[in-house]
Each structure stands twice: as structure tokens, then as C-alpha cells.
Amino acid sequence: MYDKIILISIGLAIILIVCLAMNQLKNEIRRSNILLDKMAKRLGVPEPSEDNKIKALIAEGKKNEAIKRYRDITGAGLKEANDYIEKLI
């Protein structure tokens, strides 16, 4: 009988430890995402929806419009925008 109580206690302790570790990981991921968002804004990386619009322009064969759109969003130079679009192609 005591064996069952000990096993249940150990099981509950393991579950508690795993839950605490998962909560800590979730908090770390949240902080990392906030930091990545700040870095992306500072570097001029377009929002995912804008990036999808640029990819759609490329798929339509409108490379020059995609470059212009990227430059409008990020303020990048022509070469940098062209390099970015070439990577997407």
C-alpha cells in the first residue's frame, strides 16, 4: 500500500516539474519573440503579410514591382532589395 502512495507521489512530483519547465520555456519563447520583433523592426524586415505580397508579385513574374515594394517597406537600397528578391526567387 505504501508502495502505491510513494509511486503516486513520485509521479505527481514529475508532472509538477515538467509543468514548471514547460511554463519556463513558454516564457522564454515569449521573450525571444518580443526581442526578435524589435530586431526585425529595427532592421526593416517586412511583416509576414507584406512578405507574402512580395512573394505573390514574384510568382506573377513582377520582379521589378517586388523590388519596389520591398524598398518602399524597408527603405533599402536598390542592390539590397534586388539581393533580397533574388534570394526569394
HELIX and SHEET records of a PDB file:
HELIX    1   1 TYR A    2  LEU A   43  1                                  42    
HELIX    2   2 PRO A   48  ALA A   59  1                                  12    
HELIX    3   3 LYS A   63  THR A   74  1                                  12    
HELIX    4   4 LEU A   78  LEU A   88  1                                  11    
END                                                                             
